[in-house]
Amino acid sequence: MSKILIRGAKVLGGEVQDVLIDGETIAATARPGEIALGGPGPSAEGATVVEAEGRILLPGLVDLHTHLREPGREDSETVLTGTRAAASGGYTAVFAMANTFPVADTAGVVEQVWRLGREHGYCDVQPIGAVTVGLEGRKLAELGAMHESAAGVTVFSDDGKCVDDAVIMRRALEYVKAFGGVVAQHAQEPRLTEGAQMNEGVVSAELGLGGWPAVAEESIIARDVLLAEHVGSRVHICHLSTAGSVEIVRWAKSRGIDVTAEVTPHHLLLTDEMVRTYNPVYKVNPPLRTERDVMALREALADGTIDIVATDHAPHPHEDKDCEWAAAAMGMVGVETALSVVQHTMVETGLLDWAAVADRMSFAPARIGGATGHGRPVSAGEPANLTLVDPAYRGTVDPADFASRSRNTPYEGRELPGRVTHTFLRGRATLMDGKLA
């Protein structure tokens, strides 16, 4: 389809406009009825018309934290299934974490993932390179070579593991500074979390499960913002989860330190009380925290202390979750439900409007990760990376409907608001009327 006319959408939740897509770009935006199917002015002659009354038009969503599992764990997810899931959730770009098999610690592996994303075409895939060889925390990976590769890596992370050695972390921050890169830290002091199974607190004590203290996260964040200040580099905090972490990041920003942070949808909604079910679908890293933490995270996302929402989409096959709690893998799928959870926790509570959602889920993550062409205004001349949302929709989450290869969602059977109906990647529909193109 060379031309698409989106008619009567609320752009960023505000003014009702018609938006004309011609090829890969937005050709025109105008008040309803001003873009004609023929005649003078911007012409939509021959266009496919999408009736969007009552719907919200956003820039395509960008996820700075996705696990696509390929290469090595294609039983969980592949670049194809993961990007199909992302398109279903309104994403036009995802950043793929490095903890694959083999680890994405060389130019060859990151280029493989990048090319797979280009071949499949459901959304852009930007690989994240490992900070250390094999995620082992002992020797810096080929950061420069990955940056100079066809994949053009700018974000580096050992996510799944913490870069706990302060000297290695300092060297990584110094190295990426040379080309404007960023180190995304999985903040988890390993000695403080040995044997940990859930958040350390009242619930863990009552259940007799090994506790995961908040200080294990907070101590690493405190160290790393000071290191970033010392070397004048950028650090990004992955899946921030505690009220104390919020205060450290807030302090660091007030000091002028170049730090950004993300929160996951599940940490905006779920608490450690869910672990009382012993259902491993609620086992995640970092763990679900307390109601106080959840409220602090929501407020921090609203006031900008936390910059973005990132899914930490972590697919696992059935056998890795359908087992006793202690043996279960950590992680939840998230790209297909993220926007609904944000609408539920942030929009319907009055903490964010849709323009702010566009910032936290598109503009800011694209800026942090350097995703060229994404997180752009919905205006003429911009790339047609767009997401159309029906905010009035209410539905029960059924993982059987997921495009992801895995089904480990904590929201099964829960009613959530909102539904992505259309996703456009450079003017091409990847999702049309709720169905993958």
C-alpha positions as CSV (number, residue, x, y, z in Angstrom):
1,M,0.0,0.0,0.0
2,S,1.6,3.2,-1.1
3,K,-0.9,5.6,0.5
4,I,-2.8,5.2,3.8
5,L,-5.2,7.8,5.2
6,I,-5.7,7.6,8.9
7,R,-8.9,9.5,9.5
8,G,-10.0,11.2,12.7
9,A,-7.4,10.0,15.2
10,K,-6.4,11.9,18.3
11,V,-2.7,12.6,17.7
12,L,-0.9,12.0,21.0
13,G,-4.3,12.0,22.7
14,G,-4.9,15.6,21.7
15,E,-6.2,17.3,18.6
16,V,-8.2,15.2,16.2
17,Q,-6.4,15.0,12.8
18,D,-6.3,13.1,9.6
19,V,-2.8,11.8,8.8
20,L,-1.7,10.8,5.3
21,I,1.0,8.3,4.8
22,D,2.7,8.2,1.3
23,G,5.3,5.6,0.9
24,E,7.7,5.6,3.9
25,T,6.8,9.0,5.3
26,I,4.0,11.1,6.7
27,A,2.9,13.3,3.7
28,A,0.5,15.5,5.5
29,T,-1.5,16.1,8.7
30,A,-4.6,18.2,8.8
31,R,-7.9,18.9,10.4
32,P,-10.6,16.3,9.6
33,G,-11.8,16.5,6.0
34,E,-9.0,18.7,4.7
35,I,-7.1,15.8,3.1
36,A,-9.3,14.8,0.2
37,L,-9.5,11.6,-1.7
38,G,-9.3,13.7,-4.8
39,G,-9.2,17.4,-5.7
40,P,-7.1,20.3,-4.5
41,G,-4.8,20.3,-1.5
42,P,-3.1,17.2,-0.1
43,S,-4.4,14.3,-2.1
44,A,-5.2,10.9,-0.7
45,E,-6.4,9.6,-4.0
46,G,-6.0,5.8,-4.1
47,A,-5.3,5.6,-0.4
48,T,-6.4,2.9,1.9
49,V,-8.6,4.6,4.5
50,V,-8.3,3.7,8.2
51,E,-11.2,5.0,10.2
52,A,-9.7,6.0,13.6
53,E,-12.5,7.9,15.4
54,G,-11.9,7.7,19.2
55,R,-8.4,6.2,18.8
56,I,-5.0,7.5,19.8
57,L,-2.3,7.9,17.3
58,L,1.2,7.6,18.8
59,P,4.7,7.4,17.3
60,G,5.8,3.8,17.0
61,L,6.8,2.5,20.4
62,V,10.5,1.7,21.1
63,D,11.6,-0.9,23.6
64,L,15.1,-0.5,25.0
65,H,15.0,-3.9,26.7
66,T,13.9,-7.0,24.9
67,H,15.1,-10.6,24.9
68,L,14.7,-12.2,21.5
69,R,16.7,-15.3,22.5
70,E,18.1,-15.9,19.1
71,P,20.8,-17.3,18.6
72,G,20.7,-20.3,20.9
73,R,17.3,-20.4,22.6
74,E,15.0,-20.5,19.7
75,D,12.7,-22.8,21.8
76,S,11.8,-19.6,23.8
77,E,11.7,-17.0,21.1
78,T,13.2,-16.0,17.7
79,V,13.8,-12.7,16.1
80,L,10.8,-13.4,13.9
81,T,8.4,-14.4,16.6
82,G,9.7,-11.7,19.0
83,T,9.3,-8.9,16.4
84,R,5.9,-10.2,15.4
85,A,4.9,-9.9,19.1
86,A,6.5,-6.5,19.3
87,A,4.5,-5.3,16.3
88,S,1.3,-6.7,17.9
89,G,2.1,-4.5,20.9
90,G,2.7,-1.3,18.9
91,Y,6.5,-1.4,18.7
92,T,8.4,-0.3,15.6
93,A,11.8,-0.8,17.2
94,V,13.3,-3.0,19.8
95,F,16.7,-3.3,21.4
96,A,17.8,-7.0,21.7
97,M,19.7,-7.9,24.8
98,A,23.1,-9.7,24.5
99,N,22.5,-12.8,26.7
100,T,22.1,-15.2,23.8
101,F,24.0,-18.4,23.0
102,P,26.6,-17.5,21.8
103,V,26.7,-14.2,23.7
104,A,26.4,-11.1,21.5
105,D,29.9,-10.0,22.5
106,T,31.4,-9.8,18.9
107,A,30.7,-7.9,15.7
108,G,29.7,-11.2,14.1
109,V,26.9,-12.0,16.5
110,V,25.4,-8.5,16.7
111,E,25.4,-8.4,12.9
112,Q,23.6,-11.7,12.7
113,V,20.8,-10.4,15.0
114,W,20.6,-7.1,13.1
115,R,20.3,-8.8,9.7
116,L,17.6,-11.2,11.0
117,G,15.6,-8.2,12.1
118,R,15.9,-6.6,8.6
119,E,15.0,-9.8,6.9
120,H,11.8,-10.3,8.9
121,G,10.6,-6.7,8.7
122,Y,8.1,-6.5,11.5
123,C,10.1,-3.9,13.5
124,D,13.6,-2.6,13.5
125,V,16.0,-4.7,15.7
126,Q,18.9,-2.9,17.3
127,P,21.3,-5.4,19.0
128,I,22.7,-4.5,22.4
129,G,26.3,-5.6,22.8
130,A,27.7,-7.4,25.9
131,V,29.9,-5.3,28.1
132,T,32.2,-8.2,29.0
133,V,33.3,-11.4,27.2
134,G,30.8,-14.1,27.7
135,L,29.0,-11.9,30.3
136,E,31.6,-13.2,32.7
137,G,32.5,-9.7,34.1
138,R,36.3,-10.2,33.7
139,K,37.3,-8.7,30.4
140,L,35.8,-6.0,28.2
141,A,34.1,-7.3,25.1
142,E,34.8,-5.9,21.6
143,L,32.9,-2.7,22.2
144,G,34.5,-0.7,19.5
145,A,34.2,-3.5,16.9
146,M,30.5,-3.9,17.7
147,H,30.0,-0.1,17.3
148,E,31.8,-0.1,14.0
149,S,29.9,-3.1,12.7
150,A,26.9,-3.0,10.4
151,A,24.7,-3.2,13.5
152,G,26.2,0.1,14.8
153,V,25.8,-0.8,18.4
154,T,25.6,2.1,20.9
155,V,24.1,0.4,23.9
156,F,26.0,-2.2,25.9
157,S,24.8,-4.4,28.8
158,D,25.5,-7.7,30.6
159,D,21.8,-7.8,31.4
160,G,20.9,-11.0,33.3
161,K,24.2,-10.4,35.2
162,C,25.6,-7.3,36.9
163,V,28.9,-5.7,35.9
164,D,29.9,-5.9,39.6
165,D,33.6,-5.2,39.2
166,A,34.0,-1.4,39.7
167,V,37.2,-1.3,37.6
168,I,35.6,-3.1,34.7
169,M,32.6,-0.8,34.9
170,R,34.7,2.3,35.0
171,R,36.7,1.0,31.9
172,A,33.4,0.3,30.0
173,L,32.1,3.8,30.8
174,E,35.4,5.4,29.6
175,Y,35.4,3.3,26.4
176,V,31.9,4.0,25.2
177,K,32.3,7.7,25.9
178,A,34.6,7.9,22.9
179,F,31.6,7.2,20.5
180,G,28.7,8.5,22.6
181,G,27.6,5.0,23.7
182,V,25.9,4.1,26.9
183,V,26.3,1.2,29.4
184,A,23.0,-0.2,30.6
185,Q,23.5,-1.8,34.0
186,H,21.6,-4.7,35.5
187,A,22.0,-3.5,39.1
188,Q,22.3,-6.5,41.3
189,E,25.1,-7.0,43.8
190,P,25.7,-10.8,43.4
191,R,27.0,-11.5,46.9
192,L,23.8,-9.9,48.4
193,T,21.5,-12.0,46.3
194,E,23.0,-15.5,46.6
195,G,20.1,-18.0,46.8
196,A,17.6,-15.1,46.6
197,Q,14.1,-16.2,45.3
198,M,12.0,-13.1,45.9
199,N,11.9,-9.6,47.4
200,E,13.3,-9.5,50.9
201,G,10.6,-8.4,53.3
202,V,7.5,-9.6,55.2
203,V,6.3,-11.9,52.5
204,S,9.6,-13.7,52.0
205,A,9.9,-14.2,55.8
206,E,6.4,-15.7,56.0
207,L,7.0,-18.0,53.0
208,G,10.5,-19.0,54.0
209,L,12.0,-18.0,50.6
210,G,15.4,-16.5,50.2
211,G,15.2,-12.7,50.3
212,W,16.4,-10.3,47.6
213,P,17.2,-7.1,49.5
214,A,16.5,-3.7,47.9
215,V,20.1,-2.6,48.9
216,A,21.5,-5.1,46.4
217,E,20.1,-2.9,43.6
218,E,20.5,0.4,45.3
219,S,24.2,0.0,46.2
220,I,25.2,-0.8,42.5
221,I,23.2,2.2,41.2
222,A,24.9,4.5,43.8
223,R,28.3,3.3,42.8
224,D,27.6,3.5,39.0
225,V,26.2,7.0,39.0
226,L,29.3,8.2,40.8
227,L,31.5,6.3,38.4
228,A,29.6,7.9,35.5
229,E,30.1,11.4,37.0
230,H,33.8,10.6,37.6
231,V,34.5,9.7,34.0
232,G,31.9,12.0,32.4
233,S,30.1,9.2,30.7
234,R,26.5,7.9,30.3
235,V,24.9,5.2,32.4
236,H,21.5,3.7,32.0
237,I,19.8,1.8,34.8
238,C,17.8,-1.3,33.7
239,H,14.5,-2.3,35.3
240,L,14.7,0.0,38.4
241,S,12.5,-1.5,41.0
242,T,12.7,0.1,44.5
243,A,11.8,3.3,46.1
244,G,15.4,3.7,47.3
245,S,16.7,3.4,43.7
246,V,14.3,6.2,42.7
247,E,15.8,8.5,45.3
248,I,19.4,7.7,44.2
249,V,18.6,8.4,40.6
250,R,16.7,11.6,41.5
251,W,19.7,12.8,43.5
252,A,22.1,11.9,40.7
253,K,20.1,13.9,38.2
254,S,19.9,16.9,40.5
255,R,23.7,16.7,40.6
256,G,23.9,16.8,36.8
257,I,25.1,13.2,36.4
258,D,24.2,11.8,32.9
259,V,22.0,8.9,34.1
260,T,18.8,7.5,32.7
261,A,16.5,4.8,34.1
262,E,13.8,2.5,33.0
263,V,10.9,0.7,34.7
264,T,9.0,-2.4,33.5
265,P,5.3,-2.6,33.2
266,H,5.1,-5.4,35.7
267,H,6.9,-3.4,38.3
268,L,4.3,-0.7,37.9
269,L,1.5,-3.1,38.7
270,L,2.4,-6.3,40.5
271,T,3.7,-6.7,44.1
272,D,5.5,-9.4,46.0
273,E,2.1,-10.5,47.4
274,M,1.6,-12.4,44.2
275,V,4.3,-14.8,45.2
276,R,2.0,-16.2,47.9
277,T,0.5,-18.2,45.0
278,Y,3.9,-19.9,44.4
279,N,3.1,-19.6,40.7
280,P,6.5,-19.3,39.0
281,V,5.0,-16.9,36.4
282,Y,5.6,-14.2,39.0
283,K,9.3,-15.1,39.4
284,V,11.3,-12.3,37.8
285,N,14.6,-10.5,38.1
286,P,14.6,-8.0,39.8
287,P,11.8,-9.5,41.9
288,L,8.3,-8.0,42.4
289,R,8.6,-5.5,45.2
290,T,6.1,-4.0,47.7
291,E,3.1,-1.7,47.2
292,R,5.2,1.2,48.5
293,D,7.8,0.5,45.8
294,V,5.2,0.3,43.1
295,M,3.7,3.7,44.1
296,A,7.2,5.3,44.2
297,L,7.9,3.9,40.7
298,R,4.7,5.3,39.3
299,E,5.4,8.7,40.8
300,A,9.0,8.7,39.5
301,L,7.8,7.8,36.0
302,A,5.3,10.6,36.1
303,D,7.8,13.3,37.3
304,G,10.5,12.2,34.9
305,T,13.0,10.7,37.4
306,I,12.5,7.4,35.6
307,D,12.8,8.2,31.9
308,I,11.2,5.3,30.1
309,V,9.1,2.2,30.2
310,A,11.0,-0.9,28.9
311,T,9.4,-4.3,28.8
312,D,12.3,-6.7,29.8
313,H,10.3,-9.1,27.6
314,A,11.8,-12.4,28.8
315,P,10.2,-15.4,27.0
316,H,10.6,-18.9,28.4
317,P,9.3,-22.3,27.2
318,H,6.6,-24.0,29.2
319,E,8.9,-26.5,30.9
320,D,11.1,-23.7,32.4
321,K,8.1,-22.2,34.2
322,D,5.8,-25.2,34.8
323,C,7.8,-26.5,37.7
324,E,8.5,-25.8,41.4
325,W,9.3,-22.2,42.3
326,A,13.0,-22.7,43.2
327,A,13.7,-24.4,39.8
328,A,11.8,-22.0,37.6
329,A,13.4,-19.5,35.3
330,M,13.1,-15.8,36.0
331,G,11.2,-13.5,33.6
332,M,7.9,-12.6,31.9
333,V,6.8,-11.8,28.4
334,G,5.8,-8.2,28.0
335,V,5.8,-6.5,24.6
336,E,2.2,-7.5,23.8
337,T,0.7,-6.1,27.0
338,A,3.0,-3.2,27.9
339,L,0.9,-0.4,26.6
340,S,-2.3,-1.8,28.2
341,V,-0.5,-2.0,31.6
342,V,0.8,1.6,31.2
343,Q,-2.7,2.8,30.3
344,H,-4.1,1.0,33.4
345,T,-1.5,2.2,35.9
346,M,-0.5,5.6,34.6
347,V,-3.2,7.0,32.2
348,E,-6.3,5.9,34.0
349,T,-4.9,7.0,37.3
350,G,-4.2,10.5,36.0
351,L,-0.4,10.3,36.4
352,L,0.3,10.5,32.6
353,D,-1.5,11.8,29.6
354,W,-1.1,10.2,26.2
355,A,1.5,12.7,25.1
356,A,3.6,11.7,28.1
357,V,3.1,8.1,27.3
358,A,4.5,8.9,23.8
359,D,7.6,10.4,25.5
360,R,8.2,7.5,27.9
361,M,7.6,4.7,25.4
362,S,8.9,6.3,22.1
363,F,10.6,9.6,22.1
364,A,12.9,9.0,25.2
365,P,13.9,5.4,24.5
366,A,14.7,6.3,20.9
367,R,16.8,9.2,22.1
368,I,18.7,7.1,24.8
369,G,19.4,4.3,22.3
370,G,20.0,6.4,19.3
371,A,17.3,4.7,17.2
372,T,17.4,6.9,14.1
373,G,14.0,7.4,12.5
374,H,12.0,6.4,15.6
375,G,10.6,8.5,18.4
376,R,9.8,11.2,15.9
377,P,6.9,13.7,15.9
378,V,3.7,12.8,14.1
379,S,4.1,15.5,11.4
380,A,4.7,15.9,7.7
381,G,8.0,14.8,6.4
382,E,8.7,12.4,9.3
383,P,9.1,8.6,9.0
384,A,5.8,6.9,9.1
385,N,6.5,4.8,12.2
386,L,3.1,4.9,13.9
387,T,0.9,3.1,16.4
388,L,-2.9,3.4,16.6
389,V,-4.6,2.5,19.9
390,D,-8.2,1.9,20.9
391,P,-8.2,3.2,24.5
392,A,-11.9,2.3,25.1
393,Y,-11.3,-1.4,24.5
394,R,-11.5,-3.8,27.5
395,G,-10.4,-7.4,27.2
396,T,-9.1,-10.4,29.2
397,V,-5.6,-11.4,28.5
398,D,-5.4,-14.8,26.8
399,P,-1.8,-15.9,26.1
400,A,-3.1,-18.3,23.4
401,D,-3.6,-15.1,21.3
402,F,0.1,-14.0,21.7
403,A,2.4,-13.9,18.7
404,S,5.3,-14.6,21.0
405,R,6.6,-18.2,21.0
406,S,6.3,-18.2,24.8
407,R,3.3,-17.8,27.1
408,N,4.8,-16.9,30.5
409,T,2.6,-13.8,31.2
410,P,1.6,-12.8,34.7
411,Y,-1.6,-11.2,33.3
412,E,-3.5,-14.3,32.1
413,G,-7.2,-13.9,32.9
414,R,-6.7,-10.3,34.0
415,E,-8.8,-7.6,32.3
416,L,-6.7,-4.8,30.9
417,P,-7.7,-1.7,28.9
418,G,-6.6,-0.6,25.5
419,R,-5.7,-2.5,22.3
420,V,-3.2,-1.7,19.6
421,T,-5.2,-1.9,16.3
422,H,-2.6,-0.8,13.8
423,T,1.2,-0.5,13.6
424,F,3.1,1.0,10.7
425,L,6.8,0.6,10.1
426,R,8.0,3.2,7.5
427,G,4.5,3.4,6.1
428,R,4.0,-0.4,5.8
429,A,1.3,-1.9,8.0
430,T,2.8,-4.6,10.2
431,L,-0.5,-4.8,12.2
432,M,-3.8,-4.1,10.5
433,D,-7.1,-4.2,12.3
434,G,-5.5,-6.1,15.2
435,K,-4.0,-8.8,12.8
436,L,-0.4,-9.2,11.8
437,A,0.2,-8.3,8.2
